[in-house]
């Protein structure tokens, strides 16, 4: 038995398979940050921290001090944050899934997947101070004007951000992570030349435009690698909490932290 307690849940194997498939189907397109940063893991539920490669001076165990030349240091690590998002599934739906229903109603799972993905995306881009996470936007050395309602400005704003990265010696290709509102504008627009705005931006970037729920504004960032890393212990998984006569109470759970190695590798389009 592992910490997810799936073995004691009143859910047959076939229904578990459908729940896992539904969770995967919902989460994959929502976990946008994973498409533009490096990934390390999963290292398992027992993985608790990452090594920062740094130390800080500290006092020794003797109140009166230690001998000449003795130096004591404490190694610095960053602990992983745990996230648990609860949801429920009707026992009737579980029974129907076991009977062979191909369209079980797992609406609350859809909501939980949205919440979990937005939390992870937001931590990566905007940071999570309580978890010791500096996000890409908060770590970026400067910002440029945001992508506003006028899509005619988008190519020039993105091109200036790409040029800023190149001048700083940050190689491409580059990606544009963008919040849902601006992304909708991008995919709806055909420029006066008949060229799709999405295609124009992709050409400027040499990379992709990524719809990113949980992101306020947009970020242009390098895809050369080793600049931003999402460190995952427990990858998002479905666990069991308890049940009653009508509902089974489950949750999505993960543990992670995030590192910004090179703040200059991103330009935030905010403000």
WOGI-V205611 format. One line per field, one symbol per residue. phi: phi as a letter, one per 40 degrees, with the letter a starting at -180 (. if undefined). psi: psi as a letter, one per 20 degrees, with the letter a starting at -180 (. if undefined). burial: b if it has 24 or more other ideal C-beta (glycine too) atoms within 12 Angstrom, else e. A space follows every 50 residues. Layout:
phi->???
psi->???
burial->???
This chain:
phi->.bccfccbccbcdccdcccccccccccdccccdccbbcbbhcchcccbab ccgbbbcaccccccgbcdgcbbbbccbbcccbbbbcabbcccccccccch ccbccbcccdccccccccccdccccbgadccgbccccccccabbdccccc cccddcccccccccccccgccccbbbcbcdcccccccccbcdcgccddcc cccccgabbbcbcgccgaacacbchgcbbccbcccdacbbbaabcbbbcb acbabaaabbcbdccabcbbg
psi->paiikhhjqlorhghgghgggggghhhghhmhhiiirqpoaqirhiohrq pijrrqqrqriphjrrrpipppqpqproqqqpppoqrqpphghgghhhij pilqolhhhgghggggghggghgghirnghjkpprgghiphrrrqrobio ihigghghhhgghggghjjoqarqqopqrhghggggiipprhijpphghg hhgghjbqpopnpipocrppqqjhqjhppoopeoqpqprpfaraihqpoa qpqrprrqpohnhijqppnr.
burial->eeebebeebbbeeebbebbbebbeebbeebbbbbbbbbebbeeeeebeeb eeeeeeeeeeeeeeeeeeeeeeeeeeebebbbbbbbbbbbbebbeebeee eeebebebbbebbbbbbbbbbbbbbbbbeebbbbbbbbbbeebbebbeee beebbebbbebbebbbeeebebbbbbbbbbebbebbeebeeeeeeebbeb bbebbebbbbbbbbbbbbbbbbbbeebbbbbbbbbbbbbbbeeeeeebbb bbbbbbbbbbbbbbbbbbbbe
